[in-house]
Amino acid sequence: MLRSRAAALLAIGLALATTAGCRRRGVFVRHHAQAADVEVPRAEVTFQIDGELEETAWPKAAMVGAFVGADGKLARPHSEIRATHRDGVLYLALYAADEDIRGGSAKPDGPVWLSGDAFHLELSVGDTTHLFDISPRAVITDARRKGLGSWDYGWQSQAKAAVDVDGTFDDPSDDDEEWVVELAVPLASIGLTGRHGERLSLSARRCDHPKPGGVFCGSLGQPKPLVLELE
C-alpha cells in the first residue's frame, strides 16, 4: 500500500520547495529568480509501470520539487514529483496526498482536468510544449502546441500511466490518504533521445477539492529545467 513504501519514498524532500507561485490555465505568477538545473539520473533497472514505485531506481531519482501555493509556502495537501530516465523513456513519479479522492469520468483526451482530481504537466523542448493531464484513474489527456499556438489534441504521446490509490473514489463519507502516479513518457515523442545533457523544462500543478468545499491549488512554481544525465 501507499502508506508504506511509496508514501515513505515520496515524503522525502518536503523541505525542498523553492520560491514559486500558483498557475491556472492562462494565468501566471511570474518570478525573476532562475530555477537551478535538476539533474535527472539514468536508472540502472527496468520499470514495471504499476504505480507501486518498488524499483530500486526511485530512491535515487531526482527530486524535482514539492508543490507550493500562491504565497510561496508548501501547498496543502502535499504534492511532489520525482524523475529518472532509461532507454529513451522519461519516468515521473507524482505523489498526491488527498483526503477525498475524486476519480473523474473523462475518457482519454477528454477534460480530465475538469472532471475530478488530476495532475497537469507541461514538458517543453525548444518552442514546443507537450501537455499531460493524468487522473487518479490513470486516464491521460495529452496534447502539444508550437509557441503560443492552439493545442493539438490529436497528438498522441504513447505515454503510459498507472496509479496506486489509498482510498475510495468519489466517497466523501470516508477519509482517503493519497494517490501515486507512475508515468512513462517516450522521449522521442517530445523530440529527445535520452542523450547525456539533453534539456527540457517541466511545469506542473494540481488543484484539490477538500471536503469543506472550495479549491486549493499548488504548483512547482516556476518551470523546472531538467537535464538528462547518464550517471
Buried (B, 14 or more C-beta within 10 A) or exposed (E): EBEEBBBEBBBEBEEEBBEBBBBBEEEEBEBEEEBEEBEBBBBEEEBEBEBBBEBEBBEBBBBBBBBBBBEBEBBEBBBBBBBBBBEEBBBBBBBBBBBBBBBBBBEEBBBBBEBBBBBBBBBBBEEBBBBBBBBBBBBBBBBBBEEEEEEEBEBEBEBBBBBBBBBBBEEBEEEBBBBBBBBBBBBEBBBBEBEEEBBBBBBBBBBBBBEEEEEBBBBBBBBBBBBBBEE
